[in-house]
Structures are given as C-alpha cells and as structure tokens.
Amino acid sequence: MEMNQYLSMFIDESRDHLQAMNEHLLSLEASPEDISIVQHIFRSAHTLKGMSATMGFEDLASLTHEMENVLDLVRNNKLKMDSFIFDCIFKSLDSLESMVEDVIQGGTGKADVTDIVVALKSIVSGDYKKGGAAEVPAAAKSPEAAGAQGAKGSELDEFQFSILNQSIETGMPAYRMEVSVRQDCVLKAARAYMVFNVLEENGEVIKSTPSVEDIEQERFENSFTVYYVSQLDKELLHKQVAGVSEIDKVDLVSLDKDKLAEFMKPAEPEAVQALAAAAPVPAAEEAPKAAAPAAETKKPAGGGAPVANRTIRVDIERLDMLMNLFSELLIDRVRLEQLASEIHKNELTETVEHMARVSTDLQNIVLKLRMVPVDTVFNRFPRMIRDVAKTLDKKVDLIITGAETELDRTVVDEIGDPLVHLLRNAVDHGIEPYAERVSLGKPETGTIHLRAYHSGNHVFIEIEDDGRGINREKVLSKAIQNGVVTQEQSARLSDEEVYQLLFAPGFSTADKISDISGRGVGLDVVKTKIESLGGHVHVDAKLGKGSKWSVQLPLTLSIISAMLIRIQGEKYAIPLTSIVETMAIRREQLRSVHGNPMVEYRTSVIPLIPLADLFDVPGGSDLTEDEIQMVVIRKGEKLAALAVNEFIGQQEIVLKSLGKYLTNLFAVSGATILGDGQVALIIDTNALFK
Amino acid sequence: MSQELKVIVFALADEEYGVEVEKVRTIERMQPLTRVPKTPGFVKGVINLRGVVTPVIDLRGRFGFPETQYTDNSRIIIVGVEDLEVGMIVDSANDVIDVDPELIDDPPEIVGGIKAKYLQGIAKVGEHRLLILLNLKEVLSKNEIVQLDNIEE
C-alpha cells in the first residue's frame, strides 16, 4: 500500500498522542492514585502503537509496546507508579518524539532505544527494584501467567480469567473459539479482521492468541483462538463467524466455570517456573499484550482519534483559498442586493436578505478559522519545565494563564522555540536553587508565570519568574569584556538598554555553561525570531526579585476591530486600538494656531487633521460642512483629531498586505476587503503624528 | 528550429504590445479601484483580485502617454514577475499569438519615445504587424518612477 499519503496524518496524530501522553503523565505524577489517567495514557499508547505498526515504523511500535506493557500493569493495579517508572516513561516519550521527528525529516524512525527497553522490561518483570520485595508479587504474576502460556497450559492470565469468570457469574455467556482460515486463503489478516469486526460488534474479545497485532500482521498460521464474551447464543455466533468468507472451521465452546478452570490450570508448574526463570523478560512481554484487544473493543469504531479534541486538520493554503473565494461571493451578494432593490419583488428581496444574513455569519466563521489558541504551544511547557527543574535540582511551579488567547496559526507555529528558550532561561538563570531561596527568605519553590493576553491588535506573552533577576553590573562588565559597549557608553545606558544587551549575539551571563542554556543558542536567536514575526521582546527585572520577559506579537494576517469611515467618496479603516473616541463639533468651534486647525478636546487643544486634504481625496476639504465629524486618535500621550465625513461603523476586518509593489506608503499600513468586495485602506494613525 | 513564443497581444495608444503568456496571471475587465493616496500618478490604486489586494498601474501613465477614459475594451492584465504581482491597465487585449523568436529584433534606441530598456524587442508578425515586446521587469521596477518622454513630443 502507498503509505505516503497517510504520512502527514500519521505525524499529526502521533504528535497529538505524544502530547496527550505527556500531559496525562504529568497529571498522573500529581495524583498517582488516579487510575483513570493511566487509562488515557494507555489508550494513546495503544493507538500510537497500532498506527506505527501500520505505517511500518517497527521501532516506534515496539518501544510503544514496551511502554504499554508497563502501563497495563499499572492500570490493572498490579504495579504502583514510582519516580523510576515515571522517569522511564517520560524518557520513552522523548525517544518516541525524536523518532517521530526523524520520520518528519524523512527518516525511517529508527533509533537505538535498547536502554529504555531494558529499563521498561525490568519494570514489567519487577527486577528494577530487587530489594523491594513488597512490590514483587504484583509484577511477578505476569511472568507466571505468561510462562504458563509458553508451556501450552493456560492461555489466560489471572486478569482475563477473572473477567471471564465474572461474566459467567453474571450470566453473560463466555466462549472459547478456535477459528481456522482456509489453507488457500490469500488475505488471512483481512479475514481475521472481518472476524474480529463481527465479534466486536456483538461483544467483547477478552483475549486472542496470537495477539491482535500479530494477527493483523499475518503472523499466525491458519487458526487463532479467541476468548469472547457476548450476549449472542452459541448457534447464532457460530453462524455469524462462519459466515465470513474463506473461514474453514469455527470451533466454538461455551465456557462455564469448570471449563474455564481447565483452561486456566497451569500444565506443568515446574516447567513454568523454569521458563519464567530462564526468560523472565520475553515471557513477561506476552501477558499484558492480551489485555490490549480488550481495551480496543471499548473504543468505538475509528477509535484512533483523541476524544477530547474534536478538530480536523486543514491545509492553511486551502483556508486562504476559502477566504478569497468567500470575498468573491460577497461581491456577488452586493450585486444581488442591488438588483433586488431595483426589481422590487418581495420573494427575491427576502431571499437575498436571508442570503445576506447567512453570508455574514459565514464570514465571521471563515475569518476565525485561522485563529488557534496559544494553548497548542503552551501545553508542552509543563513537561519541559518539569524536566529542566529536575535536571537542575530546582523546585519550580509553572502557572499558565490565558492559554485560550488566540493567535494567527502562522505565528503560533513559529513562537514555540523562542518561548522554550526564554522559559529554560527563567529556570536556569532566574530561579535560584532551593537552598539559596530558603536562605533569602523566599519560598522553596520558585514560580514562573506564563501569561498570554490580547491588547489592542497585539498579543502579549509574558514569562515572569520570582528568581534572582538580572544583575546590571554583571551584564555590563560582560558586555564591555565582549566589546559590545565601551566603558563610557555603559554609564549612560538605562536599565532597559542594559537588559537589551543580553540579546547581543554570543552573549551569555552564565558563569559556567550548563546543560540547559549557554550552548551557543543565544538570546539573539530568540530576538531575531520574534522580530521576524514582527514582534518585540522587552525585559524588566528587579535584582533579587525576579525578571519579566514580555514578548509582543502582532496579529499578522489576522482580524482586528476597526472603525470604518468615509471621506468624500472613499472608505478607510482606522484600527480601534488607536481611537480614543469619536465626536462631532460645529464649525465655529474650530480654532486656528499658526494657520493649523485645532479643536478643544476636554481640557486641552489638539490639532485637527483634515484627512481629505492630507490624502488628496477628490471632492475637496471636509472642513466646509457646518458639523464636523471627528475621530480622536492617540499615539502614546499625544492626541489628535481626524476630520471625516461619516462614520460607517465598527467592524472586524482582515488585514491584507498591499504587496511588494506599493511600499513605503504614507500613513497606510495595509488594506482590507469590505463586505461589498471593495478594498479599503487601513490608516496608520501613528504616521500622522509628527 | 527554435521554440515558438506565446505572447498576449494588447493595444496601447494605437500600438500593439506583447507580453509572454507565462508572465500573465489573468486578464480582468475594469473594476472599481481603490485609490492609494500619495502614490505616483500612474498607480491607479488597488483592486480586490479574488481576495488578494493587487496594485494596478495605468500603462499609458507608466510610459508617459496621455491617459484616456477607460472604455468597455479596457482591460487589466495581471502580470507576475518574481514576487511582484501587478495589474496593468491597457486599452484592449484580445489576442494570443505565436511568435518565432528568430523574428524578434533588438529594440531600437528610441521607439516612440519609450526608453529602450523597457522593451525586450520588436517582433515581426505576418506581413505588416509589428509587436513591441515588453521587458516587464523594468516596467514594474519600483526604483524608477520618473515620467518618461512623451510620445507626442
């Protein structure tokens, strides 16, 4: 099968699952008793395993499989999570991530993960803490059961046995079924799959030998055995399974308690022991596998998709196309509206009005499609902070607020790496080791706030720590040493300017290069990246109290609120963020200072800018009417008023670039397409202040 | 035998011009233009080209010809050169022809007042037709927006 077409889907979904596992694992670390969290992790791991196997990424699949084994024991209360297991699983997730990364880079997802696999296996076998005898019995059960299977005695482990037992007790029929596929069958796996489909529709597969994965990959001879619980009676079940084409024979045995016990009974206890002792690890592998199909049946069809996140992925270019096509539609809408008003036919008018309403709603939706919450970036930070803090032996709380703040997709994609760097910095350079914190009278655990919020047509992302702040003198001496500034210059620099020195290429204040930062990827890279997105970074710090890194990002390609105004025959948009208020004055209230029109505004007198004159709008000045409409705008502390002819209203508009041909335009920052398909220019009010 | 060159033919001030078909994105009828203040006179404004805000210049104005009223025949030829996409208003556009590259001559020093660097060459088509092939890169150059010599002089 041609897999390439599924590759991007695989990559996206793998990332989702890895992210989900990371998150759940973190919350599990916070409340280790909550088995339901383990279920989530297990499900993700299981799906990931299946996907990887299907795509032929065997290493990925087998590592996930080992992880799954551990998780399976945990969720069945046979194993208690401890820090060793957590670390092991986190490490596995990291390896999986780098394998997926390799796949993205066009590799085969292969990696040497022997160490982790050994560690995982030792967890399953209970070897990893030989001293702690208390835990062993739980873990030891699996080798026992699996060993028994190896000796052809029992096919069930205790867990499966108890499930079957329970269902028999509650009157739910349980079966053991041996299905043989015809010798000449070409697609054995497909037939088996069909059998499983039939089974899963009507009940629950408790255990299959060989395992479902093996069967899916045709790793079975001509028959397989299934333990099955179902309401169906024996005959009907037989008929259904035998009804699958190319099935040779179905041996169906109803299970009662005695029969079940028979299958459960270990054949040769000594052999089992010997086997278990000789090969505890591979044997242990078998047992948890068996539970996998059971987990699978619990999920409805198409179970790969994460339940919480009901989204589909769309190519961003298609979104752009959709948006553009939509504006075409709007042009036609306006034409239709005009025609309808000329034709005066009620039904037509009504239809057109309805269409207008629908298309307005549609427009709002289309515009918002590109926006994604920063959440998608933020959600990987808790895990990262945990690791960094652990490596540095520090205690850090990460508090995230405003994760729902929406940003344009393209910006969200790019902003992750700079933020990672700033956060690592905060833990490494900002937060002190806890002994030091205690001696300073600070709480032992450091706090890092990660905030995102909208302000005007910008999004701010702040990283604030309560660590040691920035040592101005140290930065300066380093800067002088590196030749970034001279001694004389240094005396005149403001704090903010000194902090900006940190962003100079190759600058590091760390006394020694640690594992976390100072590896050559400096803050200069962060700054360059953010500036390439049209943003800025500001630093604010108090020595001994902490520092705050503030990243300001524009909502490029996105939607802003604007006031639409008319100047003679032309329409313009003014971003709402720069507007203080709108008002009207009578002409006789105009003042003149040195020939420049001024108006009284509150307690001050501010200049009135006649936009029509400034923009050479055909139709002449707008200061001739008796009543003058004004928009009061602001740049920092300065105020000014723009004279306009009419306020059309407030609207959400999409920022569009004017392209490369028209550059360095006067007082125009971009354009937008109005509902009627016309282009309106967006006024850059900042340029109107001298 | 060299490859035939496909050219879109348009009229401008009673002369026939051509641009290679690969450089032409679409040809549009005249449509409402949004004026952009404080731009050279030949920049007529911007249009909404299927959601993309596209600048439009008047080619007569660009070449310093007298501008005329737009008619039903006026067209906006949207051309793309590298990452520039610009619309050019022409008097009419209604032909696509093949030109034998062998029949393209270098542009003469002065052709009707237009500086030769805006021209790629002069193509002879059939018996009597002369086609002026434009050097779009220069025509769309934004570094130089000086008025050119007028043809009328």
Interface residues (C-beta under 8 A of the other chain):
Chain A: D320 M323 N324 L325 F326 S327 E328 I331 E570 L614 F615 D616 V617 P618 K656 S657 L658 G659 K660 Y661 L662 T663 L665 F666 A667 V668 A671 I673 G677 Q678 V679 A680 L681
Chain B: P32 T34 R35 V36 P37 K38 T39 V43 G45 V46 I47 N48 R50 G51 V52 V53 T54 P55 D83 L84 E85 V86 L140 K142
